[in-house]
């Protein structure tokens, strides 16, 4: 994802310190993922938990409109079960730092 990877390097090239804030929430749904790679899944989070937005086929556009965060699934995990605590990054927390 551009927001996670490229943004870090763009800030670094400008001499700006950037690190995103990771928050924990409980997953409201089961989220599939493959071992061996870190996944950043578009999701919707609120005070009660987080659920992923369908991002296949026509759902890709919908996921970009509805999502307010990324769920981070570590490369050592094979998916997330409903009720598991997950790490996420809110899009608002990835704003450009003030100069």
C-alpha positions in Angstrom: 0.0 0.0 0.0 1.3 3.4 -1.0 0.2 5.0 2.3 2.3 2.6 4.4 5.4 2.1 2.3 6.0 5.1 0.0 4.8 7.8 2.5 7.6 6.8 4.9 10.3 7.2 2.3 8.8 10.5 1.0 8.9 12.0 4.5 12.4 10.6 5.1 13.7 12.2 1.9 12.3 15.6 3.2 14.0 15.2 6.5 10.6 14.7 8.3 10.2 12.2 11.1 7.1 10.1 10.5 5.7 7.1 12.3 2.1 6.0 12.2 0.2 5.3 15.4 -1.0 1.7 15.7 -4.3 1.1 17.6 -5.8 -2.1 18.8 -9.4 -3.2 18.2 -11.4 -6.4 18.3 -12.2 -8.0 14.9 -16.0 -8.3 14.3 -15.4 -10.8 11.4 -13.0 -13.5 10.3 -10.4 -12.2 7.9 -8.5 -14.6 5.6 -4.8 -14.0 5.0 -1.8 -16.1 3.7 1.3 -16.9 5.8 4.5 -15.3 4.7 3.4 -11.8 3.8 2.2 -8.8 5.8 -1.3 -7.7 4.7 -2.8 -4.3 5.0 -6.6 -4.7 4.7 -9.0 -1.8 4.2 -11.5 -1.7 7.1 -14.1 0.2 9.0 -13.4 0.7 12.7 -15.4 2.3 15.5 -15.4 2.1 19.3 -16.9 -1.4 19.3 -14.4 -3.1 16.9 -13.3 -3.3 13.3 -14.5 -5.2 10.2 -12.9 -5.5 6.8 -14.6 -4.1 3.7 -15.0 -6.5 0.7 -12.2 -5.6 -1.8 -12.7 -7.9 -4.7 -14.3 -7.1 -8.0 -16.6 -4.1 -7.8 -16.0 -4.0 -4.1 -12.5 -2.5 -4.6 -14.0 1.0 -5.2 -16.4 0.6 -2.4 -13.6 -0.4 0.0 -11.7 2.8 -0.8 -14.8 4.9 -0.1 -16.0 3.3 3.1 -12.8 2.3 4.8 -11.3 4.5 7.5 -8.3 2.4 8.5 -6.0 -0.5 7.6 -5.9 -3.7 9.5 -2.3 -5.0 9.8 -2.0 -8.8 9.5 1.6 -9.9 10.4 3.3 -12.3 8.0 3.4 -14.9 10.8 -0.4 -15.1 11.1 -2.7 -17.0 8.8 -5.7 -14.8 9.0 -7.7 -13.3 11.9 -10.6 -15.0 13.7 -13.7 -13.2 14.9 -13.0 -11.8 18.3 -9.2 -11.6 17.9 -7.5 -8.3 18.8 -5.9 -6.7 15.7 -3.5 -3.8 15.0 -4.8 -1.0 12.8 -3.8 2.4 11.5 -6.5 5.1 11.0 -6.2 7.0 7.7 -6.5 10.3 9.7 -3.3 9.4 11.6 -1.3 9.2 8.3 -1.7 12.9 7.5 1.3 15.0 6.5 3.1 16.4 9.6 2.8 20.1 10.1 6.0 22.0 9.4 
